[in-house]
Amino acid sequence: MNNDFQKEYEDFLNEASEVSPPGITSAKALNLVREELRPPHGLIMAKLVFLQLFVGLLTLLFCPQFNLSLTNNHELFHFFHRAFGEEICLALCGGIFVGSSAMVGAYVLKESEALAIQKSKYLHMVLLSGLSVAGFMLFGAEVYLNLIPFWIVGAVGFGALFFKMNFKIKQALA
């Protein structure tokens, strides 16, 4: 009985070696694997921007950014401002705004996309922060050019930190 299995296995190998997938199928499979291993940075940024639009709007319910708020509730802003000063307050606001989206992104994005963000160091967070400031300006927020660097440093720093921490948590839970 063992010889029958061995013969079937050898026949299978002989037949399988003669059959190869069509070139187009092979190319499609290779492209799918390549995209999974190296996701396009444009797609990753699009996902981050979408998350920022959603989560960022939620943060505007309780923490105004450049005097742009959905509820006109400035209590948290005034607390940070009195406790830490204007520069630290702006850094904390930027950190909350971008960091909260980065935290959600760590759980929502595919592992390959999260790894691509980590490999690019701070590039995605810098772009996301810059796009956020541009969005605030577009919606008429009071943006002072001399204070933007503090907001961006907080946004990039906390964004990268929150993303990395939460991605590690996600990996540990998997």
Order of alpha helices (4+ residues) and beta strands (2+ residues): alpha-alpha-alpha-alpha-alpha-alpha-alpha-alpha
